[in-house]
């Protein structure tokens, strides 16, 4: 079973130096971290539009990396389906043992 955080939580955790489990365990921590991530995203957007060509280049490379990370991650429905299938298999095994 794959209980790893999705790309959004992983990105938030990475950008803010938090453990993903901290974010998923506390709504307050998640909201605080999300607010920080919004500021980071706004900064990335501003850097991508910079007059400085090197700053623009670095920001666009960072944005491209984020797009690749999201494109490679399983879709939420796919991840949910995987978790449900694993839990159904476990339940079926338990029923067979009874």
N, C-alpha and C positions, 0 to 999 in steps of 0.2 A: 504494500500500500504506500502511496506517495502522499505524505502530509507536508511536503515542503511548501514554503510560501510561494505565492504567485509572483510574477515579475514586478508588480507594483510594490508589494511589501518588501521584496528583496531590494529593489531600487531605493525605497525609502530608508530601509535599514542601512544600506551601504552609504548613502549620502549623508546620513545623520550619525553614523557610528553606533547605532543601536543594534541589538540582537533582534531578529525577526519575531521571536517569541514574545519579546517585550511589547511589540506593537500589536500582536494579535491577542494578548492577554488583557490589555488595558485600553478601553475606548479613549480615555483622556490622553494617554501617551500617543495613541494613533492619531488623534486630532492635532495634538501639538506637533507631531512629526510631519503630518500632512501640511500644516501651515508652513513649516520650515521648507518642505519640498516645493510648495508653491512659490516661495521666495526664490529658491534655487532655480526653478524652471523659468521664472521671469528673468533672472539674471542670465541664464543660458540664452534665452531669446534676445535679450539686449546685446549680449556679446556676439550673437550670430548676425546682428545688424550693425556691428561696430564699424567705424570709419577705418580702423586699423586692420589691414588685410590679414596679419598674422593672428590677431585675436579672433577675427571672423573665421579663419580657417580652422583654428583649434576648436572653437565652439561648434562649428558644423560637423567636425569629425566626432566630437562628443555626442552630438545629436544623432548622427548616423549610427554610432555604437548602441545608443539607447533603442533606436528603431530595430536594429538587428536583434537585440536582446528580447524585445517584445515579440518580434516575428517568430523567433525560435521557441518561445514559450508555448506550452499547450494552451489551447483555448479554454476558458473557464468551464464550458459545458463538457469538454473532453476530460478535464481534470476531475470534475464532479462525477462523470460517468465511470472513470477509473476507480475512484474511491468507493462509489456505490457497488460496483461489481466485486471489488475486494471484500466488502462487508457482506454482500450476499453470499459469496463463496464461504466465508467464515461461518455465517449462520447455517448454511446448508451442511457444512461439516459437523457443526454442533448437533444438528437434528439427526444426522446419521448415527452419531455416537449414542444417542438416547435410546 
